[in-house]
Amino acid sequence: MGAALRRIQLGNALSAFGNGFTVPYLYVYVAKVRDLGASTAGIVLAMLAVAALVVLPFTGRAIDRRGPLPVAVVGTFAAALGALGLGLSTNEPMVIASTVAMGAGIAIIQPALATMIVWCSTPVTRSRAFATQFFLNNLGLGIGGLIGGLLVDESDPASFVRLFAIEAVMFLVLGAAVATVRLPKAPKVEDEVPVEPRAEGAWRALLADRRMLWLCLLGFVLFFACYGQFESGLAAYATEVTRIEPSTLGIALAANTAAIVMAQFVVLKLVERRRRSRVIAVVGLIWTVAWLAAGLSGLVHGAQGVATGLLISTYMLFGVGESLLSPTVSPLVADLAPSRLIGQYNSVFALVKQLALAVGPAVGALLVGHGAAAPYIVMLILCALGISALALRLGRLLTPAQDNPRATATPVEVPVKEEVACVA
């Protein structure tokens, strides 16, 4: 790993660490600490997604025209301003405005960092680079959440101000880290999809790429069936149908993080030489088992320990699946993109993720909240099986180099100089 990539990964980990301080407590902070009510807290959480949906269609074009580094720095300043503003806000307009700034900043940072990782890696090393990013993100969020829980005091607003101030500083640290990165002159992208000249429009070129369209559809189902359910549908099912204590949800989420941390580099060695489409198909099967376990947890009456164990197993299986996705999906987005449209491809895929994260919680909460727990589980089992089917269909459209770059690489493709190209 080159020096530039190490700086990017370290800054990203510290940013996730700061974000972990506040994410679990945002609802409580707005609704109870600032006494703005549950409705305002719901609006605040929604604004994070809305802000992302607004800025992402323009972010990719900015990255491709200006480069990922200045765009990432702008994103870190916006996120830091929003985080600090949240800590100091005492009324609804200030809280919502600060949330919009933070949500927009985080949305800008994600595709910009992904593009920087692409620029500082090769098709062969890209899977490991994205797996490392995912691992450090989850580790940072987990540690930040644990420490934040020790520092926070619902009766003391100043404790929350400290949390948001720490988050703001971590965003600024990320900005300083990426600002000192010396990127190579051009990204390493091979086997490009031919596109029309820029005058014809980046969006038209992307919409003409069947492989990317299939990947976006697959990505929507992936994010809808997993991340889109964590904080709403699955949490509601766990408390209302499985009838576990709300505090047990924290243990389940910790089990999810632990599964990712323990499995990430073990599974990386197993998947590096395997076809990406087949690995994603396996994720669909793993998540099918996860949703079956969740469904069974709601049917086990009189054996609460078994039901709780099944639900925690659901979260752990999700973690195993996530660790398989990190070295496959994001690198695949990069390898499908022409070099001049990498930012656009990353931003569009991030937009697809945000759409799934906006739709998923609403659908999950609606079904479980209206007593349709069984249809909810059936729907998500079908989604998980659909992931496997879509992945195998996508695999038939990919070239061998896109589906499995390491297996098709020759020794010449991985020289030491490729790593040195990113050294600051």
PLY file of the C-alpha trace (Angstrom):
ply
format ascii 1.0
element vertex 424
property float x
property float y
property float z
element edge 423
property int vertex1
property int vertex2
end_header
0.00 0.00 0.00
1.46 3.34 -1.07
1.85 6.33 1.24
-1.04 8.21 -0.38
-3.40 5.29 0.04
-2.33 4.90 3.67
-3.18 8.56 4.34
-6.58 8.18 2.69
-7.37 5.05 4.69
-6.18 6.56 7.99
-8.17 9.76 7.48
-11.24 7.75 6.53
-10.92 5.59 9.66
-10.63 8.66 11.91
-13.65 10.21 10.23
-15.67 7.03 10.84
-14.45 7.06 14.45
-15.82 10.60 14.89
-19.06 9.71 13.12
-19.53 6.77 15.48
-19.62 9.22 18.39
-22.88 10.77 17.23
-24.80 8.45 14.86
-26.36 6.24 17.57
-27.42 9.24 19.63
-28.71 11.69 17.00
-32.38 10.86 17.58
-32.07 11.11 21.37
-30.13 14.37 21.08
-32.70 16.13 18.90
-35.86 14.72 20.47
-34.93 14.75 24.15
-31.74 16.68 24.88
-32.76 19.69 22.77
-36.43 18.92 23.54
-37.51 19.38 19.90
-39.73 16.30 19.80
-39.88 13.03 17.91
-41.25 14.67 14.73
-38.27 16.98 14.42
-35.91 14.09 15.12
-37.56 12.13 12.29
-37.17 15.10 9.95
-33.50 15.39 10.91
-32.83 11.74 10.10
-34.69 12.11 6.80
-32.70 15.25 5.92
-29.46 13.25 5.97
-30.79 11.15 3.08
-32.48 14.06 1.29
-29.30 16.16 1.31
-27.37 13.24 -0.16
-29.95 12.73 -2.91
-29.72 16.42 -3.84
-25.92 16.70 -4.10
-24.92 13.30 -5.50
-26.19 13.90 -9.09
-23.72 16.82 -9.32
-20.84 15.32 -7.35
-19.66 12.89 -10.01
-19.34 15.59 -12.64
-17.36 17.78 -10.22
-15.00 14.89 -9.42
-14.37 14.12 -13.08
-13.79 17.79 -13.96
-11.88 19.01 -10.90
-10.42 15.79 -9.57
-11.45 13.87 -6.44
-9.07 15.64 -4.03
-10.59 19.18 -3.98
-14.11 17.73 -3.97
-13.26 15.55 -0.95
-11.82 18.55 0.91
-14.97 20.60 0.25
-17.05 17.68 1.54
-15.05 17.43 4.76
-15.47 21.13 5.50
-19.22 20.96 4.87
-19.55 17.88 7.10
-17.43 19.48 9.85
-19.51 22.67 9.72
-22.71 20.65 9.93
-21.47 18.53 12.85
-20.35 21.56 14.84
-23.61 23.33 14.01
-25.61 20.38 15.31
-23.79 20.51 18.61
-24.53 24.22 19.02
-28.10 24.20 17.64
-30.93 24.93 20.05
-33.90 25.32 17.71
-35.47 23.42 14.81
-34.26 25.58 11.87
-30.64 25.46 13.08
-30.76 21.70 13.65
-32.23 21.02 10.20
-29.79 23.38 8.43
-26.83 21.79 10.20
-28.09 18.31 9.33
-28.38 19.26 5.67
-24.80 20.54 5.67
-23.49 17.39 7.34
-25.53 15.05 5.14
-24.40 16.82 1.98
-20.78 16.79 3.11
-20.79 13.07 3.90
-22.47 12.33 0.56
-19.76 14.28 -1.28
-16.95 12.61 0.65
-17.99 9.02 -0.15
-17.63 8.98 -3.97
-14.63 11.33 -3.81
-12.77 8.96 -1.48
-13.80 5.97 -3.58
-12.37 7.70 -6.65
-9.13 8.51 -4.82
-8.78 4.86 -3.85
-9.28 3.90 -7.50
-6.58 6.37 -8.58
-4.15 4.96 -6.00
-4.72 1.28 -6.80
-4.58 -1.11 -9.72
-7.29 -3.54 -10.89
-5.44 -6.29 -9.00
-4.93 -4.40 -5.71
-8.31 -2.62 -5.75
-10.30 -5.32 -3.95
-7.91 -5.29 -1.00
-7.95 -1.47 -0.89
-11.75 -1.29 -0.70
-11.89 -4.17 1.79
-9.44 -2.26 4.01
-11.57 0.87 3.76
-14.71 -1.05 4.76
-12.90 -2.76 7.64
-11.53 0.52 9.02
-14.91 2.23 8.60
-16.68 -0.39 10.69
-13.89 -0.53 13.25
-13.93 3.26 13.59
-17.73 3.40 13.88
-17.74 0.63 16.47
-15.03 2.11 18.66
-16.48 5.62 18.31
-19.93 4.36 19.33
-18.55 2.59 22.40
-16.53 5.59 23.58
-19.37 7.96 22.78
-21.66 5.87 24.97
-19.26 6.36 27.88
-19.08 10.13 27.40
-22.71 10.92 26.69
-25.12 12.05 29.40
-28.73 12.70 28.41
-29.15 15.18 31.25
-26.09 17.20 30.19
-26.35 18.92 26.77
-22.66 19.89 27.04
-21.69 16.22 26.73
-23.38 16.11 23.31
-21.67 19.33 22.28
-18.36 17.60 23.00
-19.38 14.61 20.89
-20.31 16.73 17.88
-17.15 18.82 18.31
-15.05 15.63 18.23
-16.88 14.55 15.07
-16.21 17.95 13.45
-12.50 17.70 14.29
-12.32 14.20 12.79
-13.84 15.46 9.53
-11.22 18.20 9.46
-8.50 15.59 10.08
-9.80 13.67 7.08
-9.68 16.87 5.02
-6.10 17.54 6.09
-5.09 13.95 5.32
-6.49 13.95 1.79
-5.26 17.49 1.10
-1.67 16.29 1.49
-2.12 13.30 -0.84
-0.23 13.40 -4.10
-2.37 11.53 -6.59
-1.01 9.92 -9.75
-1.67 11.79 -12.99
-4.36 9.35 -14.13
-6.28 6.40 -12.70
-5.39 2.83 -13.59
-8.45 1.50 -15.45
-8.21 -1.37 -17.89
-10.67 -3.00 -20.30
-12.73 0.18 -20.48
-16.24 0.33 -21.84
-16.18 2.54 -24.98
-18.18 5.72 -24.45
-19.26 8.68 -26.51
-17.34 11.97 -26.31
-18.04 14.17 -23.30
-20.03 16.51 -25.50
-22.66 13.79 -25.70
-23.00 13.77 -21.91
-21.69 11.60 -19.11
-25.20 10.53 -18.11
-25.96 9.31 -21.62
-22.74 7.32 -21.66
-23.55 5.74 -18.31
-27.13 4.89 -19.27
-25.81 3.19 -22.41
-23.63 0.88 -20.28
-25.78 -2.23 -19.72
-23.32 -3.68 -17.22
-23.49 -0.61 -15.01
-27.29 -0.54 -15.19
-27.45 -4.17 -14.05
-24.98 -3.40 -11.27
-27.10 -0.43 -10.12
-30.20 -2.63 -10.02
-28.26 -5.25 -8.07
-26.92 -2.56 -5.73
-30.40 -1.22 -5.01
-31.65 -4.67 -3.98
-28.49 -5.26 -1.91
-28.83 -2.05 0.07
-32.62 -2.32 0.36
-32.43 -5.86 1.78
-29.66 -5.14 4.29
-28.75 -1.61 5.35
-32.24 -0.32 4.54
-33.70 -2.61 7.22
-31.23 -2.28 10.10
-32.67 0.80 11.79
-36.35 0.35 10.94
-37.94 -2.86 9.69
-35.58 -5.35 11.30
-35.40 -3.36 14.54
-39.22 -3.14 14.65
-39.54 -6.87 13.90
-37.03 -7.69 16.65
-38.84 -5.70 19.33
-42.47 -6.26 18.31
-42.45 -9.81 16.89
-39.40 -11.52 18.38
-40.00 -9.40 21.50
-36.40 -8.86 22.51
-35.41 -6.00 24.78
-34.38 -2.80 22.96
-31.00 -2.99 24.69
-30.41 -6.36 22.97
-30.42 -4.55 19.64
-27.15 -2.93 20.70
-25.68 -6.39 21.28
-26.94 -7.52 17.86
-25.37 -4.52 16.14
-22.12 -5.15 18.02
-22.26 -8.77 16.81
-22.65 -7.48 13.26
-19.57 -5.28 13.60
-17.60 -8.07 15.26
-18.47 -10.45 12.42
-17.21 -7.91 9.87
-13.98 -7.20 11.78
-13.20 -10.89 12.29
-14.21 -12.09 8.83
-13.00 -9.30 6.54
-9.45 -10.35 5.77
-10.21 -14.06 6.13
-12.83 -13.93 3.40
-10.68 -11.57 1.34
-8.13 -14.33 0.82
-10.91 -16.68 -0.21
-12.55 -14.37 -2.76
-9.59 -12.58 -4.35
-9.18 -15.23 -7.06
-12.87 -15.97 -7.50
-15.36 -14.38 -9.83
-16.95 -11.32 -8.27
-20.40 -12.16 -9.63
-20.29 -15.59 -7.97
-19.17 -14.09 -4.65
-22.11 -11.64 -4.73
-24.44 -14.54 -5.53
-23.15 -16.32 -2.41
-23.99 -13.19 -0.39
-27.59 -13.54 -1.55
-27.69 -17.11 -0.25
-26.13 -16.10 3.09
-28.70 -13.34 3.51
-31.49 -15.77 2.60
-30.41 -17.87 5.60
-30.22 -14.67 7.69
-33.81 -13.69 6.90
-34.99 -17.26 7.51
-33.35 -17.07 10.95
-35.09 -13.75 11.59
-38.42 -15.25 10.56
-37.92 -18.25 12.84
-37.06 -15.97 15.76
-40.61 -14.62 15.59
-42.13 -18.11 15.61
-40.29 -19.48 18.63
-42.73 -18.90 21.47
-41.75 -19.70 25.03
-38.04 -19.96 24.24
-36.84 -16.38 24.36
-33.18 -17.36 24.56
-33.46 -19.30 21.28
-35.34 -16.44 19.61
-32.72 -13.94 20.74
-29.92 -16.19 19.51
-31.58 -16.52 16.11
-31.94 -12.76 15.79
-28.34 -12.08 16.78
-27.34 -14.75 14.23
-29.23 -12.73 11.62
-27.08 -9.68 12.31
-23.89 -11.77 12.27
-24.78 -13.37 8.94
-25.38 -9.91 7.52
-21.88 -9.00 8.68
-20.36 -12.00 6.90
-22.20 -11.02 3.73
-21.03 -7.42 4.02
-17.41 -8.56 4.34
-17.84 -10.44 1.04
-19.32 -7.39 -0.68
-16.63 -4.87 0.24
-13.89 -6.39 -1.99
-16.29 -7.04 -4.87
-18.97 -4.38 -5.49
-17.05 -1.09 -5.15
-14.02 -2.33 -7.14
-16.42 -3.58 -9.82
-17.95 -0.10 -10.15
-14.45 1.28 -10.70
-13.49 -1.40 -13.21
-16.64 -0.80 -15.27
-15.99 2.95 -15.47
-14.03 4.65 -18.25
-11.14 6.57 -16.70
-12.75 9.96 -17.37
-16.06 8.95 -15.78
-14.91 7.23 -12.59
-16.34 9.99 -10.40
-19.66 9.85 -12.24
-19.92 6.07 -11.85
-19.05 6.22 -8.14
-21.54 9.03 -7.53
-24.35 7.27 -9.38
-23.77 4.10 -7.40
-23.75 6.14 -4.17
-27.04 7.70 -5.33
-28.52 4.22 -5.84
-27.44 3.34 -2.30
-29.09 6.45 -0.86
-32.32 5.70 -2.73
-32.36 2.20 -1.27
-31.64 3.59 2.20
-34.52 6.05 1.79
-37.06 3.49 0.50
-35.98 0.51 2.65
-36.74 1.92 6.11
-40.11 3.28 4.98
-41.23 -0.05 3.50
-39.95 -2.06 6.45
-41.52 0.15 9.10
-44.82 0.27 7.18
-45.14 -3.52 6.85
-44.08 -4.43 10.39
-45.95 -1.50 11.91
-49.20 -2.66 10.28
-48.87 -6.25 11.45
-47.60 -7.68 8.15
-44.53 -9.34 9.68
-44.84 -12.56 7.65
-45.11 -10.77 4.26
-42.17 -8.61 5.36
-39.91 -11.63 5.91
-41.10 -13.31 2.70
-40.38 -10.13 0.72
-36.82 -9.95 2.02
-36.14 -13.65 1.44
-37.21 -13.09 -2.17
-34.94 -10.02 -2.33
-32.01 -12.09 -1.07
-32.66 -14.79 -3.67
-33.01 -12.01 -6.25
-29.52 -10.81 -5.34
-28.11 -14.21 -6.33
-30.06 -14.25 -9.60
-29.07 -10.69 -10.54
-25.41 -11.35 -9.69
-25.27 -14.41 -11.94
-26.97 -12.48 -14.75
-24.46 -9.65 -14.37
-21.61 -12.15 -14.45
-22.60 -13.20 -17.96
-22.18 -9.58 -19.13
-18.75 -8.96 -17.56
-15.42 -9.57 -19.22
-13.05 -12.03 -17.49
-10.85 -9.10 -16.34
-13.82 -7.27 -14.80
-15.24 -10.34 -13.08
-11.92 -11.67 -11.81
-8.99 -9.30 -12.40
-6.50 -11.20 -10.25
-7.01 -14.50 -12.04
-6.55 -12.87 -15.45
-3.58 -10.71 -14.42
-0.05 -11.45 -15.52
2.98 -10.78 -13.30
3.73 -7.69 -15.38
0.44 -6.13 -14.30
1.42 -5.90 -10.66
4.87 -4.30 -10.57
6.19 -2.54 -7.49
6.18 0.72 -9.44
2.37 0.72 -9.44
2.43 1.16 -5.68
5.18 3.77 -5.83
3.06 5.84 -8.19
0.88 6.88 -5.25
3.68 7.80 -2.89
3.49 11.40 -1.79
0 1
1 2
2 3
3 4
4 5
5 6
6 7
7 8
8 9
9 10
10 11
11 12
12 13
13 14
14 15
15 16
16 17
17 18
18 19
19 20
20 21
21 22
22 23
23 24
24 25
25 26
26 27
27 28
28 29
29 30
30 31
31 32
32 33
33 34
34 35
35 36
36 37
37 38
38 39
39 40
40 41
41 42
42 43
43 44
44 45
45 46
46 47
47 48
48 49
49 50
50 51
51 52
52 53
53 54
54 55
55 56
56 57
57 58
58 59
59 60
60 61
61 62
62 63
63 64
64 65
65 66
66 67
67 68
68 69
69 70
70 71
71 72
72 73
73 74
74 75
75 76
76 77
77 78
78 79
79 80
80 81
81 82
82 83
83 84
84 85
85 86
86 87
87 88
88 89
89 90
90 91
91 92
92 93
93 94
94 95
95 96
96 97
97 98
98 99
99 100
100 101
101 102
102 103
103 104
104 105
105 106
106 107
107 108
108 109
109 110
110 111
111 112
112 113
113 114
114 115
115 116
116 117
117 118
118 119
119 120
120 121
121 122
122 123
123 124
124 125
125 126
126 127
127 128
128 129
129 130
130 131
131 132
132 133
133 134
134 135
135 136
136 137
137 138
138 139
139 140
140 141
141 142
142 143
143 144
144 145
145 146
146 147
147 148
148 149
149 150
150 151
151 152
152 153
153 154
154 155
155 156
156 157
157 158
158 159
159 160
160 161
161 162
162 163
163 164
164 165
165 166
166 167
167 168
168 169
169 170
170 171
171 172
172 173
173 174
174 175
175 176
176 177
177 178
178 179
179 180
180 181
181 182
182 183
183 184
184 185
185 186
186 187
187 188
188 189
189 190
190 191
191 192
192 193
193 194
194 195
195 196
196 197
197 198
198 199
199 200
200 201
201 202
202 203
203 204
204 205
205 206
206 207
207 208
208 209
209 210
210 211
211 212
212 213
213 214
214 215
215 216
216 217
217 218
218 219
219 220
220 221
221 222
222 223
223 224
224 225
225 226
226 227
227 228
228 229
229 230
230 231
231 232
232 233
233 234
234 235
235 236
236 237
237 238
238 239
239 240
240 241
241 242
242 243
243 244
244 245
245 246
246 247
247 248
248 249
249 250
250 251
251 252
252 253
253 254
254 255
255 256
256 257
257 258
258 259
259 260
260 261
261 262
262 263
263 264
264 265
265 266
266 267
267 268
268 269
269 270
270 271
271 272
272 273
273 274
274 275
275 276
276 277
277 278
278 279
279 280
280 281
281 282
282 283
283 284
284 285
285 286
286 287
287 288
288 289
289 290
290 291
291 292
292 293
293 294
294 295
295 296
296 297
297 298
298 299
299 300
300 301
301 302
302 303
303 304
304 305
305 306
306 307
307 308
308 309
309 310
310 311
311 312
312 313
313 314
314 315
315 316
316 317
317 318
318 319
319 320
320 321
321 322
322 323
323 324
324 325
325 326
326 327
327 328
328 329
329 330
330 331
331 332
332 333
333 334
334 335
335 336
336 337
337 338
338 339
339 340
340 341
341 342
342 343
343 344
344 345
345 346
346 347
347 348
348 349
349 350
350 351
351 352
352 353
353 354
354 355
355 356
356 357
357 358
358 359
359 360
360 361
361 362
362 363
363 364
364 365
365 366
366 367
367 368
368 369
369 370
370 371
371 372
372 373
373 374
374 375
375 376
376 377
377 378
378 379
379 380
380 381
381 382
382 383
383 384
384 385
385 386
386 387
387 388
388 389
389 390
390 391
391 392
392 393
393 394
394 395
395 396
396 397
397 398
398 399
399 400
400 401
401 402
402 403
403 404
404 405
405 406
406 407
407 408
408 409
409 410
410 411
411 412
412 413
413 414
414 415
415 416
416 417
417 418
418 419
419 420
420 421
421 422
422 423
